[in-house]
């Protein structure tokens, strides 16, 4: 399952009442988009906020990711508790 940007303390998400879709923002400067949508600005919105992942780094360059989160990811307390004592976060400490 793994973490998503929705689990990070640096990300925030808002749902548009009219469309029902989410848009994400990263305070670290990454652009969050849905990599399965190939048209802009549609790729900046998703019905599931977990689909929004970092695709552009803070310098405006394509972010070549190897997971659903960036290398600056920091899980929220809720995400850490949900992952449990034997989860990914605790294994990396």
Secondary structure, DSSP 8 states (H G I E B T S, - for coil): ----GGGBTTEEEEE-TTT--EEEEETTS-EEEETT--STTGGG-BSSGGGEEEEE-TTSSB---SSSS-TT--B-HHHHHHH-TTSHHHHT-
